[in-house]
Amino acid sequence: MKTEIKNSFLFILLTALNLTAQEPLVGRWTFEDTDNLVKATVGNDLVLVGSHSSVSGPDAENRAINIGIGSYYICQHNIPPNGNGEKVNEFTIVMDVKFNQTSVWYTLYQTDVLNQTDGEWFVDRSGKMGVHATGYSSPVITANKWYRLAIAVKNGERYDYYVNGNPVLRGQPGVIDDRFSLEPTVLLFADDNQEDNSVDVSEIRIYSQALFDDEIDELGGFDQSGTTDESDPFLTVDYLSEHELRLVLDNEIHDNYGFVYPVTYKIDIHANSSDLITYIRYSTSESWQQVEEKQSSDFFNGIEAVRFDYSAGLAFVSAAFSSASDSLFIKISDGIQEIPISFLDICKYYDDRKAVVTASADDWADSGDQTWYQSDEAFQITCRQFRKHKLWLTCGIITQYCGSETWQHIQTQLDSGYVEACSHSRTHSYGPYEDPEGEIAGSKQDIFDNLDLPLLFKKHDLEYVYTWLAPAHYYDEIVNTLVGAEKYLVNRLYNWPYDIFSDWNPAAGYYFPIGMSREVSPIWEGTTDLDDLNSYFDIVVDKGGIYHVMTHPYFLLENGFNAAQYAWDHLDYISQKNDIWYVCLGHLYLYHYLKENVAVATSVTKSEDKITPELMLLQNYPNPFNSQTVIKYALPKACHVSLKIYNMLGKEVRVLVNDPQADGNKSVVWDGKDNSGEMVTSGAYIYKIEAGKFNQSNIMMFIK
């Protein structure tokens, strides 16, 4: 794959239409010439300081260099100044690299030409990528595997990190003509603090523009053989007929995670449809249940519902799996007969929303050796404020420091809604843990023992804690292994800004740790700047990302409720928008886990023959009604039709139809008036159809 990219990439760039005066690719080094390892394919040759050697590349057709410890390259990049002065403020650097161990630091580039300051792009001991001023990603790098890493920089606007074409961190943007701006010379793999350890490099590219996500995605990456989840998808979609979908969930996975939260299935419906009805059931022996219809103007989250986009020919069906069945069946009717449907996808976000808001809070407890553990009352207040705004809050509980009264307070908040209980360990140890199993597995069991979790976190007698909030940002391989073994789905660290999904970690069996977008509080990484909070929310929504607001309730309310007005104002700003998905952190990743593991069977061949319905008289809708109702029926052939309304004594009230009609689907409206035009009294009425030799009748209820 890498060879194909190397051979075609330059040709594509050079022959692309609408090239700017300044060619975006200004430097490229492939290290293929063993007689001159610093030779440039595009731009200037590198200058070596220290030592390097030629080594095997990602495949048999490509070479690489190993840059020695304490060694680096001097690079003249040829990008003209594009800030307010003499520095370069917009650029992209792409590197194909392999790290032979992940217990040391690596630096990838340095802006100080004298190498007397800290580097500007690191991979740390745990495999996180970034730098303190921009933020760090979750752990994304493992040893002895090739990666295509990239940063796209436009100071004042963006500083984004990528792995194998995928964005892994929207970094805090730098200031124009400041630390992250380039002089005419940039140092590659240089750092002044002995964090420039040995790394294998097979290619480097530098661009004069900050490439966008789709452009970096086109550059591709490495397949990461051995790091991707090679197990079969655990959700299958097939067709019982052209009118009926069946989704089947692997039983063991169903037990492990529950999947009671509704997921949105994007379904193709025939064009020019209207007034459709959606049904679900969980086995072929059950009756169909009608799904509530919602409009795009409605505010709703995490419920079973259907929304139609008739102009696009789409249905968005949000449905959950039942605790009693591994199957879910879906069909859609026009009120007379079922229509052909095709499964397209699981929407990225619930009900095809454009962005996500989620929130987490640390340190729910009532005693301990740290002042911020005294946070029971602050958590109750914070939960009520989030609930007032219809915002979910994922609450990290320090289980050993919760007395019976605090557990009861937590239960009350869970029962009141919009609260997810998750583990923040037993003792909030700063790591390494003296009792890792107790901190991770034991704290989860404490939650099960002391709380009755809400229905969205249950499957019969099984309960689920999906989220681990890492105390004090601590993370190591022991934590990694235990968090996965305990079937947590996500581990939230204390790094920012982070507003995308992390990748699945197949070795550990859960998603790589994530960070947050903003902390709302006056401490540590927090801010009380309402403009900053609101503007960053807007940035994340515009990008279609995940806005993850985090807080420490004790410090949020340390100086009183009114002192936190900036926080409540921010909740006002981000809440109750119809095009945003509001969800707790655990259900966000539960939904994402299902979406990433769906396999779709080939659809049933659609019949071209017209299916003529039998005589069918449907239940009126709505029923009961107080102004008007619709009665639908289907005729198997042309005939004379009589449709009449009778009271419960059998007296004719209204003649709706008394004419010859062609075959097909029909509908008629009754406005609650009799044959004389007077409104009838409240009560039950019979509507009866006679069509040729057929007749049927149903009962409906009119309420004034």
SULTA-V395785 format. One record per residue. N is the residue number from 1. RES is the residue in one letter. SS is DSSP state (@ for helix, = for strand, . for the rest). OMEGA is omega in degrees with one decimal (* if undefined). BURIAL is I if it has 9 or more other ideal C-beta (glycine too) atoms within 8 Angstrom, else O. Layout:
n={N & N}
res={RES & RES}
ss={SS & SS}
omega={OMEGA & OMEGA}
burial={BURIAL & BURIAL}
This chain:
n={1 & 2 & 3 & 4 & 5 & 6 & 7 & 8 & 9 & 10 & 11 & 12 & 13 & 14 & 15 & 16 & 17 & 18 & 19 & 20 & 21 & 22 & 23 & 24 & 25 & 26 & 27 & 28 & 29 & 30 & 31 & 32 & 33 & 34 & 35 & 36 & 37 & 38 & 39 & 40 & 41 & 42 & 43 & 44 & 45 & 46 & 47 & 48 & 49 & 50 & 51 & 52 & 53 & 54 & 55 & 56 & 57 & 58 & 59 & 60 & 61 & 62 & 63 & 64 & 65 & 66 & 67 & 68 & 69 & 70 & 71 & 72 & 73 & 74 & 75 & 76 & 77 & 78 & 79 & 80 & 81 & 82 & 83 & 84 & 85 & 86 & 87 & 88 & 89 & 90 & 91 & 92 & 93 & 94 & 95 & 96 & 97 & 98 & 99 & 100 & 101 & 102 & 103 & 104 & 105 & 106 & 107 & 108 & 109 & 110 & 111 & 112 & 113 & 114 & 115 & 116 & 117 & 118 & 119 & 120 & 121 & 122 & 123 & 124 & 125 & 126 & 127 & 128 & 129 & 130 & 131 & 132 & 133 & 134 & 135 & 136 & 137 & 138 & 139 & 140 & 141 & 142 & 143 & 144 & 145 & 146 & 147 & 148 & 149 & 150 & 151 & 152 & 153 & 154 & 155 & 156 & 157 & 158 & 159 & 160 & 161 & 162 & 163 & 164 & 165 & 166 & 167 & 168 & 169 & 170 & 171 & 172 & 173 & 174 & 175 & 176 & 177 & 178 & 179 & 180 & 181 & 182 & 183 & 184 & 185 & 186 & 187 & 188 & 189 & 190 & 191 & 192 & 193 & 194 & 195 & 196 & 197 & 198 & 199 & 200 & 201 & 202 & 203 & 204 & 205 & 206 & 207 & 208 & 209 & 210 & 211 & 212 & 213 & 214 & 215 & 216 & 217 & 218 & 219 & 220 & 221 & 222 & 223 & 224 & 225 & 226 & 227 & 228 & 229 & 230 & 231 & 232 & 233 & 234 & 235 & 236 & 237 & 238 & 239 & 240 & 241 & 242 & 243 & 244 & 245 & 246 & 247 & 248 & 249 & 250 & 251 & 252 & 253 & 254 & 255 & 256 & 257 & 258 & 259 & 260 & 261 & 262 & 263 & 264 & 265 & 266 & 267 & 268 & 269 & 270 & 271 & 272 & 273 & 274 & 275 & 276 & 277 & 278 & 279 & 280 & 281 & 282 & 283 & 284 & 285 & 286 & 287 & 288 & 289 & 290 & 291 & 292 & 293 & 294 & 295 & 296 & 297 & 298 & 299 & 300 & 301 & 302 & 303 & 304 & 305 & 306 & 307 & 308 & 309 & 310 & 311 & 312 & 313 & 314 & 315 & 316 & 317 & 318 & 319 & 320 & 321 & 322 & 323 & 324 & 325 & 326 & 327 & 328 & 329 & 330 & 331 & 332 & 333 & 334 & 335 & 336 & 337 & 338 & 339 & 340 & 341 & 342 & 343 & 344 & 345 & 346 & 347 & 348 & 349 & 350 & 351 & 352 & 353 & 354 & 355 & 356 & 357 & 358 & 359 & 360 & 361 & 362 & 363 & 364 & 365 & 366 & 367 & 368 & 369 & 370 & 371 & 372 & 373 & 374 & 375 & 376 & 377 & 378 & 379 & 380 & 381 & 382 & 383 & 384 & 385 & 386 & 387 & 388 & 389 & 390 & 391 & 392 & 393 & 394 & 395 & 396 & 397 & 398 & 399 & 400 & 401 & 402 & 403 & 404 & 405 & 406 & 407 & 408 & 409 & 410 & 411 & 412 & 413 & 414 & 415 & 416 & 417 & 418 & 419 & 420 & 421 & 422 & 423 & 424 & 425 & 426 & 427 & 428 & 429 & 430 & 431 & 432 & 433 & 434 & 435 & 436 & 437 & 438 & 439 & 440 & 441 & 442 & 443 & 444 & 445 & 446 & 447 & 448 & 449 & 450 & 451 & 452 & 453 & 454 & 455 & 456 & 457 & 458 & 459 & 460 & 461 & 462 & 463 & 464 & 465 & 466 & 467 & 468 & 469 & 470 & 471 & 472 & 473 & 474 & 475 & 476 & 477 & 478 & 479 & 480 & 481 & 482 & 483 & 484 & 485 & 486 & 487 & 488 & 489 & 490 & 491 & 492 & 493 & 494 & 495 & 496 & 497 & 498 & 499 & 500 & 501 & 502 & 503 & 504 & 505 & 506 & 507 & 508 & 509 & 510 & 511 & 512 & 513 & 514 & 515 & 516 & 517 & 518 & 519 & 520 & 521 & 522 & 523 & 524 & 525 & 526 & 527 & 528 & 529 & 530 & 531 & 532 & 533 & 534 & 535 & 536 & 537 & 538 & 539 & 540 & 541 & 542 & 543 & 544 & 545 & 546 & 547 & 548 & 549 & 550 & 551 & 552 & 553 & 554 & 555 & 556 & 557 & 558 & 559 & 560 & 561 & 562 & 563 & 564 & 565 & 566 & 567 & 568 & 569 & 570 & 571 & 572 & 573 & 574 & 575 & 576 & 577 & 578 & 579 & 580 & 581 & 582 & 583 & 584 & 585 & 586 & 587 & 588 & 589 & 590 & 591 & 592 & 593 & 594 & 595 & 596 & 597 & 598 & 599 & 600 & 601 & 602 & 603 & 604 & 605 & 606 & 607 & 608 & 609 & 610 & 611 & 612 & 613 & 614 & 615 & 616 & 617 & 618 & 619 & 620 & 621 & 622 & 623 & 624 & 625 & 626 & 627 & 628 & 629 & 630 & 631 & 632 & 633 & 634 & 635 & 636 & 637 & 638 & 639 & 640 & 641 & 642 & 643 & 644 & 645 & 646 & 647 & 648 & 649 & 650 & 651 & 652 & 653 & 654 & 655 & 656 & 657 & 658 & 659 & 660 & 661 & 662 & 663 & 664 & 665 & 666 & 667 & 668 & 669 & 670 & 671 & 672 & 673 & 674 & 675 & 676 & 677 & 678 & 679 & 680 & 681 & 682 & 683 & 684 & 685 & 686 & 687 & 688 & 689 & 690 & 691 & 692 & 693 & 694 & 695 & 696 & 697 & 698 & 699 & 700 & 701 & 702 & 703 & 704}
res={M & K & T & E & I & K & N & S & F & L & F & I & L & L & T & A & L & N & L & T & A & Q & E & P & L & V & G & R & W & T & F & E & D & T & D & N & L & V & K & A & T & V & G & N & D & L & V & L & V & G & S & H & S & S & V & S & G & P & D & A & E & N & R & A & I & N & I & G & I & G & S & Y & Y & I & C & Q & H & N & I & P & P & N & G & N & G & E & K & V & N & E & F & T & I & V & M & D & V & K & F & N & Q & T & S & V & W & Y & T & L & Y & Q & T & D & V & L & N & Q & T & D & G & E & W & F & V & D & R & S & G & K & M & G & V & H & A & T & G & Y & S & S & P & V & I & T & A & N & K & W & Y & R & L & A & I & A & V & K & N & G & E & R & Y & D & Y & Y & V & N & G & N & P & V & L & R & G & Q & P & G & V & I & D & D & R & F & S & L & E & P & T & V & L & L & F & A & D & D & N & Q & E & D & N & S & V & D & V & S & E & I & R & I & Y & S & Q & A & L & F & D & D & E & I & D & E & L & G & G & F & D & Q & S & G & T & T & D & E & S & D & P & F & L & T & V & D & Y & L & S & E & H & E & L & R & L & V & L & D & N & E & I & H & D & N & Y & G & F & V & Y & P & V & T & Y & K & I & D & I & H & A & N & S & S & D & L & I & T & Y & I & R & Y & S & T & S & E & S & W & Q & Q & V & E & E & K & Q & S & S & D & F & F & N & G & I & E & A & V & R & F & D & Y & S & A & G & L & A & F & V & S & A & A & F & S & S & A & S & D & S & L & F & I & K & I & S & D & G & I & Q & E & I & P & I & S & F & L & D & I & C & K & Y & Y & D & D & R & K & A & V & V & T & A & S & A & D & D & W & A & D & S & G & D & Q & T & W & Y & Q & S & D & E & A & F & Q & I & T & C & R & Q & F & R & K & H & K & L & W & L & T & C & G & I & I & T & Q & Y & C & G & S & E & T & W & Q & H & I & Q & T & Q & L & D & S & G & Y & V & E & A & C & S & H & S & R & T & H & S & Y & G & P & Y & E & D & P & E & G & E & I & A & G & S & K & Q & D & I & F & D & N & L & D & L & P & L & L & F & K & K & H & D & L & E & Y & V & Y & T & W & L & A & P & A & H & Y & Y & D & E & I & V & N & T & L & V & G & A & E & K & Y & L & V & N & R & L & Y & N & W & P & Y & D & I & F & S & D & W & N & P & A & A & G & Y & Y & F & P & I & G & M & S & R & E & V & S & P & I & W & E & G & T & T & D & L & D & D & L & N & S & Y & F & D & I & V & V & D & K & G & G & I & Y & H & V & M & T & H & P & Y & F & L & L & E & N & G & F & N & A & A & Q & Y & A & W & D & H & L & D & Y & I & S & Q & K & N & D & I & W & Y & V & C & L & G & H & L & Y & L & Y & H & Y & L & K & E & N & V & A & V & A & T & S & V & T & K & S & E & D & K & I & T & P & E & L & M & L & L & Q & N & Y & P & N & P & F & N & S & Q & T & V & I & K & Y & A & L & P & K & A & C & H & V & S & L & K & I & Y & N & M & L & G & K & E & V & R & V & L & V & N & D & P & Q & A & D & G & N & K & S & V & V & W & D & G & K & D & N & S & G & E & M & V & T & S & G & A & Y & I & Y & K & I & E & A & G & K & F & N & Q & S & N & I & M & M & F & I & K}
ss={. & @ & @ & @ & @ & @ & @ & @ & @ & @ & @ & @ & @ & @ & @ & . & . & . & . & . & . & . & . & . & = & = & = & = & = & . & . & . & . & . & . & . & . & . & . & . & . & = & . & . & . & . & = & = & = & . & . & = & = & = & = & = & . & . & . & . & . & . & = & = & = & = & = & . & . & . & . & = & = & = & = & = & . & . & . & . & . & . & . & . & . & . & . & = & . & = & = & = & = & = & = & = & = & = & . & . & . & . & . & . & . & = & = & = & = & = & . & . & . & . & . & . & . & . & . & . & = & = & = & . & . & . & . & . & = & = & = & . & . & . & = & = & . & . & . & . & . & . & . & . & . & = & = & = & = & = & = & = & = & = & . & . & . & = & = & = & = & = & = & . & . & = & = & = & = & = & = & . & . & . & . & . & . & . & . & . & . & = & . & . & = & = & = & = & . & . & . & . & . & . & . & . & . & . & = & = & = & = & = & = & = & = & = & . & . & . & . & . & @ & @ & @ & @ & @ & @ & . & . & . & . & . & . & . & . & . & . & . & . & . & . & . & . & = & = & = & = & = & = & = & . & . & = & = & = & = & = & = & . & @ & @ & @ & @ & @ & @ & @ & . & . & . & . & . & = & = & = & = & = & = & = & . & . & . & . & . & . & . & = & = & = & = & = & . & . & . & . & . & . & . & = & = & . & . & = & . & . & . & . & . & . & . & . & . & . & . & = & = & = & = & = & . & . & . & . & = & = & = & = & = & = & . & . & . & . & . & . & . & = & = & = & = & = & = & = & . & . & . & . & = & . & . & = & = & = & = & = & = & . & . & . & @ & @ & @ & . & . & = & = & = & = & = & = & = & = & = & = & . & . & . & . & . & . & @ & @ & @ & . & . & @ & @ & @ & @ & @ & @ & @ & @ & @ & @ & @ & @ & @ & . & . & . & . & = & = & = & = & = & . & @ & @ & @ & . & . & @ & @ & @ & @ & @ & @ & @ & @ & @ & @ & @ & @ & @ & . & . & = & = & = & = & = & . & . & . & . & . & . & . & . & . & . & . & . & @ & @ & @ & @ & @ & @ & @ & @ & @ & @ & @ & @ & @ & @ & @ & . & . & . & . & @ & @ & @ & = & = & . & . & = & = & . & . & . & = & = & = & . & @ & @ & @ & . & . & . & @ & @ & @ & @ & @ & @ & @ & @ & @ & . & . & . & . & = & = & = & = & = & = & = & . & . & . & . & . & . & . & = & = & . & . & . & . & = & = & . & . & = & = & = & . & = & = & = & . & . & . & . & . & = & = & . & . & @ & @ & @ & @ & @ & @ & @ & @ & @ & @ & @ & @ & @ & . & . & . & = & = & = & = & = & = & . & @ & @ & @ & @ & . & . & . & . & . & @ & @ & @ & @ & @ & @ & @ & @ & @ & @ & @ & @ & @ & . & . & . & . & . & = & = & = & . & . & @ & @ & @ & @ & @ & @ & @ & @ & @ & @ & @ & . & . & = & = & = & . & . & . & . & . & . & . & . & . & . & . & . & . & . & . & = & = & . & . & . & = & . & . & . & = & . & . & . & = & = & = & = & = & = & = & . & . & . & = & = & = & = & = & = & = & = & = & . & . & . & . & = & = & = & = & = & = & = & = & = & = & . & . & = & = & = & = & = & = & = & . & . & = & . & . & . & . & . & = & . & . & . & = & = & = & = & = & = & = & = & = & . & . & = & = & = & = & = & = & = & = & = & . & .}
omega={-177.2 & 179.2 & 179.7 & 179.7 & -179.6 & -174.6 & -174.0 & -170.1 & -178.1 & 179.7 & 179.7 & -178.5 & -174.9 & -177.5 & -179.8 & 177.7 & 174.3 & 175.4 & 175.3 & -179.7 & 177.7 & 179.8 & -175.3 & -179.5 & -176.7 & 179.8 & 178.7 & -178.5 & -174.4 & 174.2 & -179.0 & -176.1 & -176.2 & 176.4 & -179.9 & -173.0 & -177.2 & -176.2 & 179.7 & 168.3 & 173.3 & 176.8 & -174.4 & 172.6 & 175.6 & 172.9 & -177.3 & 168.5 & -177.0 & -174.3 & 171.9 & 179.8 & 178.9 & -179.5 & 178.2 & 179.1 & -177.5 & 178.3 & -174.0 & -175.4 & -175.5 & 176.1 & 177.5 & 172.2 & 168.6 & 179.2 & -171.4 & 177.5 & -179.4 & -178.4 & 179.4 & 177.9 & 169.2 & -173.7 & 170.5 & -168.7 & 176.4 & 175.6 & 178.7 & 175.8 & 179.9 & 174.5 & 179.1 & -176.5 & -173.9 & -174.8 & 178.9 & -176.5 & 177.8 & -179.1 & 172.9 & 174.3 & 178.6 & -178.9 & 169.1 & -170.4 & 173.2 & 179.7 & -173.0 & 171.3 & -179.4 & 178.1 & 178.7 & 177.5 & 172.6 & 172.8 & -174.4 & 171.8 & -173.4 & -178.5 & -179.5 & -174.1 & 177.3 & -179.9 & -179.3 & 177.5 & -179.4 & 176.5 & -177.3 & -179.3 & -175.7 & 159.0 & -173.9 & -173.2 & -177.8 & 178.5 & 175.2 & -176.0 & 177.4 & 175.1 & -171.3 & -175.2 & 179.8 & -174.2 & 178.1 & 174.7 & 166.0 & 175.9 & -176.0 & -174.7 & 171.7 & -174.9 & 169.7 & 175.2 & 179.8 & 178.4 & 167.2 & -178.9 & 179.3 & 166.6 & 175.1 & -170.8 & 166.9 & -172.4 & -175.0 & -178.1 & -173.6 & 174.2 & -167.6 & -178.2 & -177.6 & 172.3 & 179.3 & 177.0 & -176.8 & 175.9 & 179.5 & 178.1 & 169.0 & -172.6 & 174.9 & -175.4 & 178.5 & 179.5 & 179.7 & 178.9 & 178.3 & -169.4 & -172.8 & 173.5 & -175.7 & 162.7 & 176.3 & 179.0 & 174.0 & 178.0 & 179.2 & 178.7 & -178.2 & 173.9 & -175.4 & -174.5 & 178.3 & 176.7 & 178.3 & -176.5 & -174.5 & -178.9 & 174.4 & -176.8 & -180.0 & 178.2 & 174.3 & 174.3 & 174.6 & -179.4 & -179.8 & 179.2 & 172.5 & -176.6 & 178.8 & -175.3 & -176.3 & 178.6 & 178.6 & 176.4 & 179.3 & 178.1 & 178.0 & -178.1 & -178.2 & -174.4 & 179.8 & 177.5 & -178.2 & 179.0 & 177.9 & -179.5 & -175.2 & 178.8 & 179.8 & 173.9 & -175.3 & 172.7 & 178.6 & 178.4 & 174.6 & -173.1 & 170.8 & 173.1 & 178.0 & -177.7 & -170.3 & 175.5 & 172.2 & 175.7 & -176.5 & -177.1 & 176.2 & -172.8 & -178.7 & 177.8 & 177.8 & 178.1 & -176.8 & -170.9 & 173.2 & 179.6 & 177.0 & 179.2 & -178.4 & 176.5 & -175.3 & 178.1 & -180.0 & -170.7 & 177.3 & 175.5 & -175.9 & -175.8 & 176.7 & 176.1 & 174.0 & 175.1 & -179.8 & 179.9 & -178.5 & -179.8 & 172.0 & 169.2 & -172.5 & 172.7 & -178.5 & 178.8 & -178.2 & 172.1 & 177.4 & 176.6 & 178.4 & -179.7 & 179.7 & 178.5 & 176.1 & 176.6 & 179.5 & 177.9 & 179.7 & 174.0 & 179.2 & 179.9 & 170.4 & 176.7 & 173.3 & -174.7 & 173.2 & 175.0 & -178.3 & 167.9 & -173.1 & -179.4 & 179.0 & -178.6 & -174.9 & 169.7 & 176.9 & -173.9 & 178.6 & -176.4 & 179.5 & 172.0 & 177.5 & 175.3 & -172.7 & -174.1 & 174.9 & -175.6 & 174.7 & -179.2 & -179.1 & 170.1 & -179.3 & -176.9 & 173.0 & -178.5 & 178.1 & -178.6 & 178.6 & -178.5 & 174.9 & 179.3 & 177.2 & 176.1 & 179.0 & -173.7 & 162.8 & -178.1 & 178.7 & 177.3 & -179.9 & 179.2 & 176.5 & 179.0 & -174.6 & -179.2 & -174.5 & 166.8 & 174.0 & -175.2 & 176.5 & -178.1 & -173.8 & 162.6 & 173.7 & 179.8 & -179.9 & 179.8 & -179.8 & -175.3 & 177.5 & -174.8 & -175.8 & 172.9 & -178.9 & -166.8 & -178.4 & -178.6 & 179.5 & 177.9 & 179.4 & 178.5 & -178.3 & 177.5 & -179.7 & 179.1 & 177.7 & 179.4 & 177.6 & -179.2 & -177.7 & 178.0 & 176.0 & 176.2 & 176.5 & -169.6 & 179.2 & -174.6 & 172.3 & -159.2 & -177.3 & -176.6 & 174.7 & 172.9 & -176.1 & -179.5 & 178.3 & 177.0 & 178.7 & 177.0 & 177.5 & 179.4 & 179.1 & 179.6 & 176.1 & -178.6 & -178.9 & 174.4 & 176.2 & 178.7 & 173.2 & 175.3 & 176.6 & -174.0 & 172.0 & 179.1 & 176.5 & -169.7 & -176.5 & 176.4 & -179.7 & 175.3 & -3.3 & -173.4 & 173.4 & -180.0 & -175.9 & -178.4 & 177.6 & -178.9 & -172.2 & 179.3 & -177.3 & -179.8 & 176.6 & 178.3 & 176.5 & 178.3 & 177.4 & -175.3 & -171.7 & -176.1 & 169.5 & -172.1 & 179.8 & -174.6 & 179.4 & 178.9 & -177.6 & 167.0 & -170.1 & -178.6 & 176.2 & 177.1 & -171.8 & 168.4 & -171.5 & -167.2 & 172.5 & 174.3 & -172.7 & 177.8 & 175.1 & 173.9 & -173.4 & -177.0 & 172.6 & -175.5 & 177.5 & 176.7 & -179.6 & -177.8 & -175.9 & 178.4 & 176.8 & -178.8 & -179.6 & 175.2 & 163.3 & 178.4 & -174.8 & 179.7 & -180.0 & 175.4 & -175.8 & 178.0 & -174.8 & -11.2 & -177.1 & -172.4 & 177.8 & 171.7 & 170.4 & -179.5 & 175.7 & 177.7 & -173.6 & -179.5 & -178.3 & 179.3 & 171.9 & -177.2 & 176.5 & -177.4 & -178.5 & 173.4 & -177.0 & 176.8 & 179.2 & 169.7 & 177.2 & 176.5 & -176.4 & -173.8 & 171.8 & -178.0 & -173.0 & 177.2 & 172.9 & -177.1 & -176.4 & 179.4 & 178.4 & 179.7 & -176.8 & -177.7 & 178.7 & 172.7 & 179.7 & 179.7 & -178.3 & 179.5 & 179.0 & 178.9 & -177.4 & -175.2 & -178.7 & 177.9 & -175.9 & 178.8 & -174.8 & 178.2 & 166.5 & -172.9 & -179.2 & -178.5 & 176.0 & -174.8 & -176.6 & -178.3 & 175.0 & -176.1 & -176.4 & 178.8 & -179.7 & -176.5 & 177.4 & 179.7 & -178.7 & 176.5 & 177.9 & 176.8 & 174.3 & -173.7 & -172.2 & -168.3 & 168.0 & 173.8 & -172.6 & -175.7 & 178.4 & 175.5 & 177.6 & -168.9 & 174.7 & -174.0 & -179.5 & -179.7 & 175.2 & -178.2 & 173.1 & 177.1 & -178.0 & 179.3 & 178.5 & -179.1 & -176.9 & -173.7 & 179.4 & 175.0 & -174.3 & 176.8 & 176.2 & -176.1 & 176.2 & 177.8 & -178.0 & 178.1 & 177.9 & -178.6 & 177.4 & 179.2 & 179.8 & -177.0 & 167.4 & 174.6 & -176.8 & 175.1 & -175.9 & 173.3 & 178.6 & 179.2 & -3.0 & 178.2 & 0.1 & 178.5 & -179.9 & 176.2 & 175.4 & 179.9 & -178.1 & 175.9 & -180.0 & 177.8 & -179.5 & -179.1 & 178.7 & 178.8 & 179.3 & -179.5 & 175.2 & -174.9 & 172.2 & 177.3 & -173.6 & 176.6 & 177.9 & 170.2 & -174.0 & 174.9 & 179.3 & 179.4 & 178.6 & -179.4 & -174.3 & 171.8 & -179.7 & 179.8 & 173.2 & -172.1 & 168.5 & 179.3 & 174.8 & 178.6 & 177.4 & -176.2 & -175.8 & 172.6 & 179.7 & -177.4 & 170.0 & -176.4 & 177.7 & -179.8 & 177.7 & -176.5 & 179.7 & 179.9 & 178.3 & 178.2 & 179.8 & 178.2 & 177.5 & 176.9 & -178.9 & 179.7 & 177.9 & 170.3 & -171.1 & 177.2 & 172.0 & -177.3 & -174.7 & -179.9 & -178.9 & 170.7 & 177.7 & 177.2 & 176.6 & 179.7 & 176.1 & -175.4 & 176.4 & -179.3 & 177.6 & *}
burial={O & I & I & O & I & I & O & O & I & I & O & O & I & O & O & O & O & O & O & O & O & O & O & I & I & I & I & I & I & I & I & O & O & O & O & O & I & I & O & I & O & O & I & I & O & I & O & I & O & I & O & I & O & O & I & O & I & I & O & O & O & I & I & I & I & I & I & I & O & O & I & I & I & I & I & O & I & O & I & O & O & O & I & O & O & O & I & I & I & I & I & I & I & I & I & I & I & I & I & O & O & I & O & O & I & I & I & I & I & I & I & I & I & O & I & O & O & O & I & I & I & I & I & I & O & O & I & I & I & I & I & O & O & I & I & I & I & I & I & I & I & O & O & O & I & I & I & I & I & I & I & I & I & I & I & O & O & I & I & I & I & I & I & I & I & I & I & I & I & I & I & I & I & I & O & I & I & O & O & I & I & I & I & O & I & I & I & I & I & I & I & I & O & O & I & I & O & O & I & I & I & I & I & I & I & I & I & I & O & I & I & O & O & O & O & I & I & O & I & I & I & I & O & I & O & O & O & O & O & O & O & O & O & O & I & I & I & I & I & O & O & I & I & I & I & I & I & I & I & I & O & O & I & I & I & O & I & I & I & I & I & I & I & I & I & I & I & I & I & O & O & O & I & O & O & I & I & I & I & I & I & I & O & O & O & O & O & O & O & O & I & O & I & I & O & O & O & O & O & O & I & I & O & I & I & I & I & I & I & O & O & O & I & I & I & I & I & I & I & I & I & O & O & O & O & O & I & I & I & I & I & I & I & I & I & I & I & O & I & O & I & O & I & O & O & I & I & O & I & I & I & I & I & O & I & I & I & I & I & I & I & I & I & I & I & I & O & I & O & O & O & I & I & I & I & I & O & I & I & I & I & I & I & I & I & I & I & O & I & I & I & I & I & I & I & I & I & I & I & O & I & I & O & O & O & I & I & O & I & I & I & I & I & I & O & I & O & I & I & I & I & I & I & I & I & I & I & I & I & O & I & O & I & O & O & I & O & I & I & I & I & I & I & I & O & I & I & I & O & I & I & O & I & O & O & O & I & I & I & O & O & O & O & I & I & I & I & I & I & I & I & I & O & I & I & I & O & I & I & I & I & I & I & I & O & I & I & I & I & I & I & I & I & I & I & I & I & I & I & I & O & I & O & I & I & I & O & I & O & I & I & I & I & I & I & I & I & I & I & I & I & O & O & O & O & I & O & O & O & I & O & I & I & I & O & I & I & O & O & I & I & O & I & O & I & I & I & I & I & I & I & I & I & I & I & I & I & I & O & O & O & O & O & I & O & I & I & I & I & I & I & O & I & I & I & O & O & O & O & I & I & I & I & I & I & I & I & I & I & I & I & I & I & I & I & O & I & I & I & O & O & O & I & O & O & O & O & O & O & O & O & O & I & O & I & I & I & I & O & I & I & O & I & O & I & O & O & O & I & I & I & I & I & I & I & I & O & O & I & O & I & I & I & I & I & I & I & O & O & O & O & O & I & I & I & I & I & O & O & O & I & O & O & O & I & I & I & I & O & I & O & I & O & I & O & O & O & O & O & I & O & O & I & O & I & I & I & I & I & I & I & O & O & I & O & I & I & I & O & I & I & I & O & O}
